[in-house]
Amino acid sequence: MACDLWLVPLVDVLCHSPDNPFAEEIAAYDDALAQAGLPPVPVQSYMPGLSGDVAPVAGFDYDALHFLRRAYLLQLCGLEVTPVGELGGDYEQLLEMFEATAQQSHLVWHYDHAGAYVPVDFPHPLVTEELLAGGGPLGSAQGLVRELVAVAPVIGIDPDNPPPPPAPPPGPTELSEPAATAPTGGGEFAQERHVWLGLHAAATRSLAQGSMIVFS
């Protein structure tokens, strides 16, 4: 099953439009941020080079996303990080045994095919009843970058000089389809690296442009 990441520019031409398709989600995120004593989702004034256009930034298969989450959780818990060919019971056991640790991770604790990361720095994913009833925990793009940097050496990536990211999907990918781009280079942790590069591209662009990352 495929997963696409999209960047939503947090500019007033989109966010203050009566036709903003993300209005309800942003209101829920603002409420969760306020409950945590944090500023709201930052909305920028229009400037040349920015628009309200929503665009794909990365795509990968869900199993590969879980492979990367597994690697990070193993590392976080001080366990050996081993390559895996398919998802098995060990990942579910990890999530059960280290649930409290997993819930503190922006990379791990995130709903599949839903949810968002916003360019606001907070230490752990935010959870409210409204979020859980919708897209799930809200992640921080800054927090996601920190965790990606931490896991990078374990899967063979230099976080200070990563390879170029894969090309983004040309358009929306159906859930039942394979991802539009596949891992390149082969070897151990090839799928984890593919996902890492896509997430890293999304998170760094989120911070540079002031965009929100959404799963679809």
Sequence and secondary structure as in RCSB ss.txt:
>XXXX:A:sequence
MACDLWLVPLVDVLCHSPDNPFAEEIAAYDDALAQAGLPPVPVQSYMPGLSGDVAPVAGFDYDALHFLRRAYLLQ
LCGLEVTPVGELGGDYEQLLEMFEATAQQSHLVWHYDHAGAYVPVDFPHPLVTEELLAGGGPLGSAQGLVRELVA
VAPVIGIDPDNPPPPPAPPPGPTELSEPAATAPTGGGEFAQERHVWLGLHAAATRSLAQGSMIVFS
>XXXX:A:secstr
 EEEEEEEE BHHHHTSTT TTHHHHHHHHHHHHHTT      B   TT  S  EEEEEEEHHHHHHHHHHHHHH
HTT      SS  HHHHHHHHHTHHHHTT TTTS  TT  EEES   SS B  HHHHHTT  EEEHHHHHHHHHH
HGGGGT  TTS        SS   TTS  SS   S STTHHHHHHHHHHHHHHHHHHHHTEEEEE 
